[in-house]
Amino acid sequence: MASANASEHQLETLRLYGALIEEREDWGGGLVLCCGEGCAASGVPAAVSIAGGVTLALDSDGSAVKAAMRRGELDFVVNTLDEALRALKNEVRVRRPLSVGLIADVDVVLREMVERGVLPDLLLIGANQSAQAILEDESIRALEAGGMGLRSMVDADGAWLVRHRMMLKRTGCYEAYLSAANAAELRALGERVLAILPADDVVRRRWMQRVPKYLCEARSGGRWVLLTEEELSQLGG
């Protein structure tokens, strides 16, 4: 992934994280389903893990799913719903983050989820996914009827991401990119940001502490952060 694309992907993940937080501040014990073409690389699994939740990324494109795992955005890749549920159930119970990529036919697995009573808390449909077919799927409607939330980002300015902008307005924060010459400099910069952030600001501290684990591009080069004007000034920005 080129540097510019990596930066854009990190920013998109930050926005997804912000939108998730507006839904629910702590996703510990929550299961998010994303499905369709490109979902494993959409930033959703990383955003959910940073928020503390568990993700099932359902995609029939095996090479794309495996590439996402190599980049660290997925913890495991499996080929059956049984394997996925074995990995996910315990982490949901103990409220630990986990992301699992399931390489399988989307329609088949959705039907199986309905039959087995597997009910995610939220389904996310990204702009680069085969959204319309998924939204029209009978199994999706059945999951919605069972209480699953559904959020679609099929437009470039998808309505769901308005929630992230709401968070920015409410907190007085701005999206800021902090560049660094190398990984050591970026770690030092991250420590400075954490020293500035209020001790009780769980949302922003969680992002700073966890994003390097789930996004390899956040370990060097630069880091997207949410900061107020005063905090940016303290950093010399």
Secondary structure, 3 states (H helix, E strand, C coil): CCHHHHHHHHHHHHHHHHHHHHHCCCCCCCEEEEECCCHHHCCHHHHHHHHCCEEEEEECCHHHHHHHHHCCCCCEEECCHHHHHHHHHHHHHHCCCEEEEEECCHHHHHHHHHHHCCCCCEEEECCCCCHHHHHCCHHHHHHHHCCCEEEECCCCCCHHHHHHHHHHHHHCCEEEEEECCCHHHHHHHHHHHHHHCCCCCHHHHHHHHHHHHHCHHHHCCEEEEEECHHHHHHCCC
